Amino acid sequence: PTLFPLGELKKTDVREEAAALGLPNAQRKDSTGICFIGERRFSEFLARYLPVTPGRIQNLEGEVVGEHQGLWFYTLGQRQGLDIGGPGEPWYVARKDMEHNVLTVIQGHDHPALMRQSVAVQEMHWINGAPKNWPLRCQAKTRYRQTDQPCTVQSNTPNRIEVVFDDLQRAPTPGQSLVLYDNERVLGGGVIDQAC
């Protein structure tokens, strides 16, 4: 069951209430995309507003294995759209070097270069105020539909936290959201600033 900012109501309860009131959205499919983009691919949307800045795609050893069209078209852990063939396992984005316009890729879904133990989170917003006692034991998600990940949270400042996961996490990405939970209750969330 999913909780969202309607107090203690669950999404299923809200849908039932909407159906009882005859609201047309009661049976509508859940949205997982970005509403203002519509049916377009996200890369097509970005290409309308950002210049194409080709650069090299290299492996961890520095060998050039392809060319990218702009680093903003890729996210850590991404497999699709790299246009890299060859033998071995599929390629995944491991790093983005914005200064040198280089995309570094690895082969293998769970390659060590993708794994991180902790993240720093900024712009933290607490639903019912920041916890009084630190460190905080809870669960976190760093991507959509991820299972809850047990973690320990330490506060550095009122709106910045350090999250250390019990298990290594695959490709937590700076700029994306992290949400903290106490079982099904949302505690708060912020923007991943750094993955370590």
C-alpha positions, 0 to 999 in steps of 0.5 A, spaced: 500 500 500 502 506 498 501 512 502 502 519 500 500 526 503 493 525 505 494 524 512 493 517 514 489 515 508 492 510 503 491 511 495 486 505 495 482 508 500 482 515 496 480 511 490 474 508 493 472 515 495 473 518 489 469 512 486 463 513 491 463 521 489 463 519 481 469 522 480 472 521 473 479 520 475 477 514 480 479 508 475 484 512 472 491 508 471 497 511 475 501 516 472 509 514 472 511 519 467 512 526 467 505 529 465 508 535 461 512 531 456 506 526 454 507 520 450 514 523 447 521 519 450 524 524 455 531 524 451 526 527 445 524 532 450 531 534 452 533 535 445 528 540 444 531 545 449 538 543 450 544 543 445 547 536 442 554 536 445 557 530 443 563 526 447 566 520 448 564 514 451 569 510 455 570 504 459 574 504 466 580 503 462 580 509 458 578 505 452 573 509 447 567 505 446 563 510 443 560 517 442 554 520 446 550 526 444 550 529 451 551 527 458 544 530 460 541 524 456 544 519 461 543 517 468 547 512 472 546 505 471 542 506 465 543 501 459 538 503 454 540 508 448 548 507 449 548 504 442 554 500 444 555 493 441 560 488 442 562 481 446 560 480 453 555 483 458 551 489 456 554 496 458 551 501 463 553 508 465 558 508 471 560 515 471 559 522 468 565 527 467 561 534 466 568 537 466 571 533 460 564 531 457 566 524 458 561 518 459 564 512 463 561 505 462 562 498 465 559 491 463 555 488 468 548 490 471 551 489 478 558 491 477 562 494 483 563 501 480 555 502 480 555 500 487 555 505 493 554 504 501 552 511 502 549 518 500 549 525 502 542 528 501 541 536 501 534 540 501 531 535 506 524 536 508 521 533 514 513 531 514 513 532 521 519 536 523 526 533 524 527 527 528 530 529 535 534 523 536 540 521 532 542 517 529 535 515 526 534 507 523 529 507 518 528 505 510 530 509 504 528 509 497 532 512 491 528 510 485 521 508 483 519 502 485 525 500 489 524 496 495 525 499 502 532 499 504 534 499 511 539 505 513 542 509 518 541 517 518 545 522 521 544 529 521 549 534 519 545 540 519 537 541 519 536 540 511 542 536 510 543 528 512 548 522 511 544 516 509 548 509 510 545 503 507 545 496 510 547 493 504 550 496 497 546 500 493 546 500 485 547 507 482 544 512 487 544 518 483 546 525 484 540 530 483 535 524 484 530 524 490 531 520 496 525 518 501 525 516 508 520 511 511 518 508 517 515 502 515 509 505 510 509 512 513 513 517 509 518 521 514 521 526 509 525 526 503 531 530 499 535 531 493 541 526 493 547 531 493 553 525 493 554 518 493 560 514 496 
